[in-house]
Amino acid sequence: MQENVSLACAECKRKNYTTTKNKKTNTEKLELSKYCRFCRKHTAHREGKV
């Protein structure tokens, strides 16, 4: 079952992206390198609540 999660910037803590994740197959928290428009650079984005 897919669940919605938000991705927050690790540096400024702003929520920039939302995505879906299968919690049965991926139990650990999601962390991706994405562009943060507030920091104006690529940073690590970590999974958080929507």
PDB file of N, CA, C and O in Angstrom:
ATOM      1  N   MET A   1       0.837  -1.181   0.000  1.00  0.00           N
ATOM      2  CA  MET A   1       0.000   0.000   0.000  1.00  0.00           C
ATOM      3  C   MET A   1       0.882   1.246   0.000  1.00  0.00           C
ATOM      4  O   MET A   1       1.776   1.380   0.836  1.00  0.00           O
ATOM      5  N   GLN A   2       0.633   2.136  -0.920  1.00  0.00           N
ATOM      6  CA  GLN A   2       1.413   3.363  -1.051  1.00  0.00           C
ATOM      7  C   GLN A   2       0.921   4.411  -0.051  1.00  0.00           C
ATOM      8  O   GLN A   2      -0.282   4.576   0.153  1.00  0.00           O
ATOM      9  N   GLU A   3       1.863   5.109   0.563  1.00  0.00           N
ATOM     10  CA  GLU A   3       1.524   6.198   1.474  1.00  0.00           C
ATOM     11  C   GLU A   3       2.260   7.456   1.043  1.00  0.00           C
ATOM     12  O   GLU A   3       3.383   7.393   0.544  1.00  0.00           O
ATOM     13  N   ASN A   4       1.614   8.599   1.240  1.00  0.00           N
ATOM     14  CA  ASN A   4       2.234   9.873   0.880  1.00  0.00           C
ATOM     15  C   ASN A   4       3.223  10.289   1.959  1.00  0.00           C
ATOM     16  O   ASN A   4       2.933  10.193   3.152  1.00  0.00           O
ATOM     17  N   VAL A   5       4.387  10.751   1.533  1.00  0.00           N
ATOM     18  CA  VAL A   5       5.395  11.286   2.446  1.00  0.00           C
ATOM     19  C   VAL A   5       5.916  12.590   1.859  1.00  0.00           C
ATOM     20  O   VAL A   5       5.888  12.793   0.645  1.00  0.00           O
ATOM     21  N   SER A   6       6.390  13.469   2.731  1.00  0.00           N
ATOM     22  CA  SER A   6       6.993  14.712   2.257  1.00  0.00           C
ATOM     23  C   SER A   6       8.496  14.629   2.450  1.00  0.00           C
ATOM     24  O   SER A   6       8.986  13.926   3.334  1.00  0.00           O
ATOM     25  N   LEU A   7       9.219  15.356   1.613  1.00  0.00           N
ATOM     26  CA  LEU A   7      10.674  15.403   1.706  1.00  0.00           C
ATOM     27  C   LEU A   7      11.068  16.811   2.139  1.00  0.00           C
ATOM     28  O   LEU A   7      10.761  17.790   1.459  1.00  0.00           O
ATOM     29  N   ALA A   8      11.755  16.900   3.283  1.00  0.00           N
ATOM     30  CA  ALA A   8      12.171  18.188   3.826  1.00  0.00           C
ATOM     31  C   ALA A   8      13.674  18.347   3.678  1.00  0.00           C
ATOM     32  O   ALA A   8      14.430  17.386   3.824  1.00  0.00           O
ATOM     33  N   CYS A   9      14.095  19.552   3.391  1.00  0.00           N
ATOM     34  CA  CYS A   9      15.517  19.860   3.234  1.00  0.00           C
ATOM     35  C   CYS A   9      16.233  19.653   4.570  1.00  0.00           C
ATOM     36  O   CYS A   9      15.729  20.066   5.614  1.00  0.00           O
ATOM     37  N   ALA A  10      17.394  19.019   4.540  1.00  0.00           N
ATOM     38  CA  ALA A  10      18.153  18.752   5.762  1.00  0.00           C
ATOM     39  C   ALA A  10      18.793  20.026   6.310  1.00  0.00           C
ATOM     40  O   ALA A  10      19.092  20.092   7.503  1.00  0.00           O
ATOM     41  N   GLU A  11      19.008  21.032   5.474  1.00  0.00           N
ATOM     42  CA  GLU A  11      19.670  22.257   5.927  1.00  0.00           C
ATOM     43  C   GLU A  11      18.685  23.306   6.436  1.00  0.00           C
ATOM     44  O   GLU A  11      18.852  23.820   7.542  1.00  0.00           O
ATOM     45  N   CYS A  12      17.659  23.632   5.645  1.00  0.00           N
ATOM     46  CA  CYS A  12      16.719  24.682   6.061  1.00  0.00           C
ATOM     47  C   CYS A  12      15.422  24.125   6.648  1.00  0.00           C
ATOM     48  O   CYS A  12      14.612  24.891   7.169  1.00  0.00           O
ATOM     49  N   LYS A  13      15.209  22.813   6.575  1.00  0.00           N
ATOM     50  CA  LYS A  13      14.050  22.111   7.157  1.00  0.00           C
ATOM     51  C   LYS A  13      12.716  22.434   6.491  1.00  0.00           C
ATOM     52  O   LYS A  13      11.665  22.150   7.064  1.00  0.00           O
ATOM     53  N   ARG A  14      12.734  23.015   5.306  1.00  0.00           N
ATOM     54  CA  ARG A  14      11.480  23.309   4.605  1.00  0.00           C
ATOM     55  C   ARG A  14      11.032  22.110   3.792  1.00  0.00           C
ATOM     56  O   ARG A  14      11.853  21.374   3.244  1.00  0.00           O
ATOM     57  N   LYS A  15       9.723  21.920   3.720  1.00  0.00           N
ATOM     58  CA  LYS A  15       9.153  20.809   2.952  1.00  0.00           C
ATOM     59  C   LYS A  15       9.008  21.242   1.500  1.00  0.00           C
ATOM     60  O   LYS A  15       8.205  22.119   1.184  1.00  0.00           O
ATOM     61  N   ASN A  16       9.790  20.620   0.616  1.00  0.00           N
ATOM     62  CA  ASN A  16       9.820  21.029  -0.783  1.00  0.00           C
ATOM     63  C   ASN A  16       9.132  20.052  -1.719  1.00  0.00           C
ATOM     64  O   ASN A  16       8.607  20.465  -2.752  1.00  0.00           O
ATOM     65  N   TYR A  17       9.119  18.773  -1.389  1.00  0.00           N
ATOM     66  CA  TYR A  17       8.611  17.750  -2.296  1.00  0.00           C
ATOM     67  C   TYR A  17       7.679  16.798  -1.557  1.00  0.00           C
ATOM     68  O   TYR A  17       7.805  16.592  -0.350  1.00  0.00           O
ATOM     69  N   THR A  18       6.735  16.218  -2.310  1.00  0.00           N
ATOM     70  CA  THR A  18       5.922  15.117  -1.799  1.00  0.00           C
ATOM     71  C   THR A  18       6.062  13.949  -2.762  1.00  0.00           C
ATOM     72  O   THR A  18       6.224  14.139  -3.967  1.00  0.00           O
ATOM     73  N   THR A  19       5.998  12.747  -2.224  1.00  0.00           N
ATOM     74  CA  THR A  19       6.125  11.546  -3.034  1.00  0.00           C
ATOM     75  C   THR A  19       5.377  10.417  -2.340  1.00  0.00           C
ATOM     76  O   THR A  19       4.890  10.583  -1.222  1.00  0.00           O
ATOM     77  N   THR A  20       5.287   9.273  -3.001  1.00  0.00           N
ATOM     78  CA  THR A  20       4.654   8.108  -2.395  1.00  0.00           C
ATOM     79  C   THR A  20       5.707   7.064  -2.092  1.00  0.00           C
ATOM     80  O   THR A  20       6.762   7.018  -2.726  1.00  0.00           O
ATOM     81  N   LYS A  21       5.406   6.224  -1.110  1.00  0.00           N
ATOM     82  CA  LYS A  21       6.354   5.212  -0.675  1.00  0.00           C
ATOM     83  C   LYS A  21       5.583   3.988  -0.213  1.00  0.00           C
ATOM     84  O   LYS A  21       4.544   4.104   0.437  1.00  0.00           O
ATOM     85  N   ASN A  22       6.104   2.808  -0.556  1.00  0.00           N
ATOM     86  CA  ASN A  22       5.518   1.560  -0.094  1.00  0.00           C
ATOM     87  C   ASN A  22       6.184   1.205   1.230  1.00  0.00           C
ATOM     88  O   ASN A  22       7.362   0.846   1.256  1.00  0.00           O
ATOM     89  N   LYS A  23       5.430   1.304   2.340  1.00  0.00           N
ATOM     90  CA  LYS A  23       6.011   1.095   3.662  1.00  0.00           C
ATOM     91  C   LYS A  23       6.272  -0.373   3.980  1.00  0.00           C
ATOM     92  O   LYS A  23       7.013  -0.680   4.914  1.00  0.00           O
ATOM     93  N   LYS A  24       5.671  -1.280   3.216  1.00  0.00           N
ATOM     94  CA  LYS A  24       5.919  -2.705   3.471  1.00  0.00           C
ATOM     95  C   LYS A  24       7.272  -3.138   2.935  1.00  0.00           C
ATOM     96  O   LYS A  24       7.945  -3.963   3.552  1.00  0.00           O
ATOM     97  N   THR A  25       7.681  -2.592   1.791  1.00  0.00           N
ATOM     98  CA  THR A  25       8.957  -2.998   1.203  1.00  0.00           C
ATOM     99  C   THR A  25      10.105  -2.078   1.615  1.00  0.00           C
ATOM    100  O   THR A  25      11.253  -2.518   1.685  1.00  0.00           O
ATOM    101  N   ASN A  26       9.808  -0.804   1.889  1.00  0.00           N
ATOM    102  CA  ASN A  26      10.838   0.167   2.287  1.00  0.00           C
ATOM    103  C   ASN A  26      10.543   0.641   3.703  1.00  0.00           C
ATOM    104  O   ASN A  26       9.781   1.587   3.900  1.00  0.00           O
ATOM    105  N   THR A  27      11.143  -0.014   4.683  1.00  0.00           N
ATOM    106  CA  THR A  27      10.836   0.336   6.070  1.00  0.00           C
ATOM    107  C   THR A  27      11.685   1.489   6.593  1.00  0.00           C
ATOM    108  O   THR A  27      11.264   2.192   7.512  1.00  0.00           O
ATOM    109  N   GLU A  28      12.878   1.699   6.021  1.00  0.00           N
ATOM    110  CA  GLU A  28      13.730   2.790   6.501  1.00  0.00           C
ATOM    111  C   GLU A  28      13.277   4.121   5.900  1.00  0.00           C
ATOM    112  O   GLU A  28      12.540   4.157   4.915  1.00  0.00           O
ATOM    113  N   LYS A  29      13.738   5.217   6.519  1.00  0.00           N
ATOM    114  CA  LYS A  29      13.363   6.545   6.036  1.00  0.00           C
ATOM    115  C   LYS A  29      14.051   6.857   4.719  1.00  0.00           C
ATOM    116  O   LYS A  29      15.204   6.487   4.496  1.00  0.00           O
ATOM    117  N   LEU A  30      13.329   7.536   3.863  1.00  0.00           N
ATOM    118  CA  LEU A  30      13.816   7.886   2.536  1.00  0.00           C
ATOM    119  C   LEU A  30      14.715   9.120   2.624  1.00  0.00           C
ATOM    120  O   LEU A  30      14.388  10.080   3.322  1.00  0.00           O
ATOM    121  N   GLU A  31      15.849   9.095   1.915  1.00  0.00           N
ATOM    122  CA  GLU A  31      16.728  10.262   1.832  1.00  0.00           C
ATOM    123  C   GLU A  31      17.262  10.373   0.412  1.00  0.00           C
ATOM    124  O   GLU A  31      17.928   9.467  -0.088  1.00  0.00           O
ATOM    125  N   LEU A  32      16.958  11.503  -0.233  1.00  0.00           N
ATOM    126  CA  LEU A  32      17.350  11.730  -1.619  1.00  0.00           C
ATOM    127  C   LEU A  32      18.052  13.075  -1.749  1.00  0.00           C
ATOM    128  O   LEU A  32      17.833  13.983  -0.949  1.00  0.00           O
ATOM    129  N   SER A  33      18.893  13.189  -2.761  1.00  0.00           N
ATOM    130  CA  SER A  33      19.522  14.465  -3.075  1.00  0.00           C
ATOM    131  C   SER A  33      18.624  15.188  -4.077  1.00  0.00           C
ATOM    132  O   SER A  33      18.449  14.733  -5.207  1.00  0.00           O
ATOM    133  N   LYS A  34      18.059  16.315  -3.651  1.00  0.00           N
ATOM    134  CA  LYS A  34      17.143  17.084  -4.482  1.00  0.00           C
ATOM    135  C   LYS A  34      17.526  18.563  -4.419  1.00  0.00           C
ATOM    136  O   LYS A  34      18.299  18.980  -3.556  1.00  0.00           O
ATOM    137  N   TYR A  35      16.975  19.343  -5.338  1.00  0.00           N
ATOM    138  CA  TYR A  35      17.245  20.777  -5.370  1.00  0.00           C
ATOM    139  C   TYR A  35      16.310  21.508  -4.409  1.00  0.00           C
ATOM    140  O   TYR A  35      15.094  21.320  -4.451  1.00  0.00           O
ATOM    141  N   CYS A  36      16.884  22.336  -3.550  1.00  0.00           N
ATOM    142  CA  CYS A  36      16.094  23.164  -2.633  1.00  0.00           C
ATOM    143  C   CYS A  36      16.066  24.584  -3.186  1.00  0.00           C
ATOM    144  O   CYS A  36      17.114  25.211  -3.335  1.00  0.00           O
ATOM    145  N   ARG A  37      14.887  25.091  -3.489  1.00  0.00           N
ATOM    146  CA  ARG A  37      14.796  26.427  -4.078  1.00  0.00           C
ATOM    147  C   ARG A  37      15.060  27.527  -3.052  1.00  0.00           C
ATOM    148  O   ARG A  37      15.355  28.660  -3.433  1.00  0.00           O
ATOM    149  N   PHE A  38      14.960  27.216  -1.766  1.00  0.00           N
ATOM    150  CA  PHE A  38      15.231  28.215  -0.738  1.00  0.00           C
ATOM    151  C   PHE A  38      16.732  28.337  -0.468  1.00  0.00           C
ATOM    152  O   PHE A  38      17.238  29.441  -0.264  1.00  0.00           O
ATOM    153  N   CYS A  39      17.441  27.210  -0.467  1.00  0.00           N
ATOM    154  CA  CYS A  39      18.905  27.219  -0.307  1.00  0.00           C
ATOM    155  C   CYS A  39      19.604  27.505  -1.633  1.00  0.00           C
ATOM    156  O   CYS A  39      20.768  27.904  -1.651  1.00  0.00           O
ATOM    157  N   ARG A  40      18.893  27.303  -2.740  1.00  0.00           N
ATOM    158  CA  ARG A  40      19.405  27.476  -4.104  1.00  0.00           C
ATOM    159  C   ARG A  40      20.578  26.554  -4.410  1.00  0.00           C
ATOM    160  O   ARG A  40      21.553  26.958  -5.045  1.00  0.00           O
ATOM    161  N   LYS A  41      20.471  25.300  -3.944  1.00  0.00           N
ATOM    162  CA  LYS A  41      21.490  24.290  -4.249  1.00  0.00           C
ATOM    163  C   LYS A  41      20.916  22.905  -3.987  1.00  0.00           C
ATOM    164  O   LYS A  41      19.843  22.771  -3.399  1.00  0.00           O
ATOM    165  N   HIS A  42      21.633  21.877  -4.425  1.00  0.00           N
ATOM    166  CA  HIS A  42      21.226  20.507  -4.160  1.00  0.00           C
ATOM    167  C   HIS A  42      21.610  20.143  -2.733  1.00  0.00           C
ATOM    168  O   HIS A  42      22.750  20.347  -2.317  1.00  0.00           O
ATOM    169  N   THR A  43      20.646  19.600  -1.982  1.00  0.00           N
ATOM    170  CA  THR A  43      20.879  19.184  -0.603  1.00  0.00           C
ATOM    171  C   THR A  43      20.201  17.845  -0.379  1.00  0.00           C
ATOM    172  O   THR A  43      19.429  17.381  -1.218  1.00  0.00           O
ATOM    173  N   ALA A  44      20.490  17.231   0.748  1.00  0.00           N
ATOM    174  CA  ALA A  44      19.815  15.993   1.128  1.00  0.00           C
ATOM    175  C   ALA A  44      18.411  16.340   1.603  1.00  0.00           C
ATOM    176  O   ALA A  44      18.223  17.281   2.374  1.00  0.00           O
ATOM    177  N   HIS A  45      17.438  15.585   1.143  1.00  0.00           N
ATOM    178  CA  HIS A  45      16.052  15.743   1.572  1.00  0.00           C
ATOM    179  C   HIS A  45      15.630  14.456   2.260  1.00  0.00           C
ATOM    180  O   HIS A  45      15.788  13.366   1.709  1.00  0.00           O
ATOM    181  N   ARG A  46      15.089  14.589   3.472  1.00  0.00           N
ATOM    182  CA  ARG A  46      14.710  13.429   4.261  1.00  0.00           C
ATOM    183  C   ARG A  46      13.199  13.339   4.398  1.00  0.00           C
ATOM    184  O   ARG A  46      12.483  14.338   4.335  1.00  0.00           O
ATOM    185  N   GLU A  47      12.743  12.120   4.585  1.00  0.00           N
ATOM    186  CA  GLU A  47      11.316  11.838   4.708  1.00  0.00           C
ATOM    187  C   GLU A  47      10.763  12.406   6.008  1.00  0.00           C
ATOM    188  O   GLU A  47      11.406  12.343   7.056  1.00  0.00           O
ATOM    189  N   GLY A  48       9.557  12.962   5.919  1.00  0.00           N
ATOM    190  CA  GLY A  48       8.851  13.468   7.086  1.00  0.00           C
ATOM    191  C   GLY A  48       7.364  13.244   6.907  1.00  0.00           C
ATOM    192  O   GLY A  48       6.927  12.676   5.906  1.00  0.00           O
ATOM    193  N   LYS A  49       6.595  13.688   7.875  1.00  0.00           N
ATOM    194  CA  LYS A  49       5.144  13.555   7.784  1.00  0.00           C
ATOM    195  C   LYS A  49       4.584  14.574   6.803  1.00  0.00           C
ATOM    196  O   LYS A  49       5.165  15.641   6.603  1.00  0.00           O
ATOM    197  N   VAL A  50       3.451  14.238   6.193  1.00  0.00           N
ATOM    198  CA  VAL A  50       2.817  15.143   5.227  1.00  0.00           C
ATOM    199  C   VAL A  50       2.073  16.239   5.933  1.00  0.00           C
ATOM    200  O   VAL A  50       1.474  17.097   5.284  1.00  0.00           O
TER     201      VAL A  50
END
